[in-house]
Amino acid sequence: MNTEFLNKITCGDCRKLLPKLDKESIHLFLSDIPYGINLDEWDVLHNNTNSALLGSSPAQEGKNGFKRRGKPINGWSNADKNSGKEYEEWCYSWAEQLFPLMKEGASAFVFGARRTLHRAINAFEDSGFLLKDVLAWKKTSAHHRAQRLNIVLKNRGLEQELQAWEGWRLGNLAPIYEPIAWFFKPYKVTITDNILINGVGAINTEICKINGTSPSNLLEFGFADNEEKYHEAQKPLNLIEFLINLTTKENQTVLDSFMGSGTTAVASKHLNRNFIGFEIHEKYCEIGNLRLNGTEINTNLNGKHKPQSTLFG
Ligand SMILES: C[S@@+](CC[C@H](N)C(=O)[O-])C[C@H]1O[C@@H](n2cnc3c(N)ncnc32)[C@H](O)[C@@H]1O
């Protein structure tokens, strides 16, 4: 049995811990995995040592958003171009270990970045999972910076170009949503027989109604006013609770192998689900386990929610 790991957050590399779990014991995998977009050290999942990639620009210093430049999307070197492939290989290194642990018909929700989620989807498909949908989590606000082109041109002394580029900007549209890939493990019998055998495969839209209406695949959730912020990639508790309620029943087991500050653990506990959680950083393990016990936490990340850092996400 998984009792050694049940209902606590275990500190360690999930690639070493996943093989210790029982086969076909997990009713839901729900994880906000590292997106591979260089948000912080834990999110660098490639061998690219391009110094521009991991440096920070003066505009980023002291800012809440990305601490690192991390934006090689114009692919100026072969090392940059390989980053996506290396991220996919990293995803596969643990997704293939996850597959045998899941019950047939069980769901897996994988949070990702719009630019890199396809790599995680490939890894999950290659591990045996089937993609069911890609949900969109619509946030209440998004960090956004798109420089005015005529200011850039003016700074370069190109006064004669200003009028031609009036109204144009350098950057993206405001990144207001994040995708969540929804997979399931294939089953050998009919869906109804599988539900009766394994207890998973159906969705509880009744309990997940929003303002009396059945939910769609556009999920609009924000942080509660009094929700504390412990992790730069933290997700709202009510979003995680929604996904758990949608796909599991009480006393079933939820696995999150990238726990961060423990949001999935706290949500599972609220909803009377068992959970197993792994987190590689001791600091976050400690924060997660304290959150679980309802202990007040004194850390410099602790504070009322600040907007999610999606500047380049
Ligand atoms: C996107 S964050 C999760 C944040 C979380 N959703 C929350 O609400 O706090 C991903 C976490 O995965 C952890 N991580 C990265 N590689 C890991 C590994 N191999 N095993 C376990 N945890 C890992 C990172 O330290 C980071 O805290």
The ligand as an SDF file (V2000), in Angstrom:
LIG
                    3D

 27 29  0  0  0  0  0  0  0  0999 V2000
    4.4760   25.1480  -10.8950 C   0  0  0  0  0  0  0  0  0  0  0  0
    5.1070   24.7560   -9.3420 S   0  0  0  0  0  0  0  0  0  0  0  0
    3.6800   24.1700   -8.4440 C   0  0  0  0  0  0  0  0  0  0  0  0
    2.9650   25.2660   -7.7020 C   0  0  0  0  0  0  0  0  0  0  0  0
    1.6960   24.7560   -7.0060 C   0  0  0  0  0  0  0  0  0  0  0  0
    0.6280   24.5380   -7.9470 N   0  0  0  0  0  0  0  0  0  0  0  0
    1.1780   25.7050   -5.9260 C   0  0  0  0  0  0  0  0  0  0  0  0
   -0.0220   26.0650   -5.9530 O   0  0  0  0  0  0  0  0  0  0  0  0
    1.9630   26.1030   -5.0640 O   0  0  0  0  0  0  0  0  0  0  0  0
    6.0130   23.3080   -9.6630 C   0  0  0  0  0  0  0  0  0  0  0  0
    6.8310   22.7710   -8.5110 C   0  0  0  0  0  0  0  0  0  0  0  0
    7.4730   21.5620   -8.9380 O   0  0  0  0  0  0  0  0  0  0  0  0
    8.6760   21.4080   -8.1840 C   0  0  0  0  0  0  0  0  0  0  0  0
    9.5330   20.4240   -8.8820 N   0  0  0  0  0  0  0  0  0  0  0  0
   10.3220   20.6220   -9.9700 C   0  0  0  0  0  0  0  0  0  0  0  0
   10.9290   19.4780  -10.3330 N   0  0  0  0  0  0  0  0  0  0  0  0
   10.5060   18.5150   -9.4630 C   0  0  0  0  0  0  0  0  0  0  0  0
   10.7590   17.1160   -9.3320 C   0  0  0  0  0  0  0  0  0  0  0  0
   11.5980   16.4720  -10.1770 N   0  0  0  0  0  0  0  0  0  0  0  0
   10.1430   16.4280   -8.3340 N   0  0  0  0  0  0  0  0  0  0  0  0
    9.2940   17.0670   -7.4620 C   0  0  0  0  0  0  0  0  0  0  0  0
    9.0290   18.4060   -7.5410 N   0  0  0  0  0  0  0  0  0  0  0  0
    9.6130   19.1190   -8.5280 C   0  0  0  0  0  0  0  0  0  0  0  0
    9.2270   22.8220   -8.1440 C   0  0  0  0  0  0  0  0  0  0  0  0
   10.1060   22.9900   -7.0440 O   0  0  0  0  0  0  0  0  0  0  0  0
    7.9460   23.6700   -8.0230 C   0  0  0  0  0  0  0  0  0  0  0  0
    7.6980   24.0340   -6.6730 O   0  0  0  0  0  0  0  0  0  0  0  0
  1  2  1  0
  2  3  1  0
  2 10  1  0
  3  4  1  0
  4  5  1  0
  5  6  1  0
  5  7  1  0
  7  8  2  0
  7  9  1  0
 10 11  1  0
 11 12  1  0
 11 26  1  0
 12 13  1  0
 13 14  1  0
 13 24  1  0
 14 15  1  0
 14 23  1  0
 15 16  2  0
 16 17  1  0
 17 18  1  0
 17 23  2  0
 18 19  1  0
 18 20  2  0
 20 21  1  0
 21 22  2  0
 22 23  1  0
 24 25  1  0
 24 26  1  0
 26 27  1  0
M  CHG  2   2   1   9  -1
M  END
$$$$
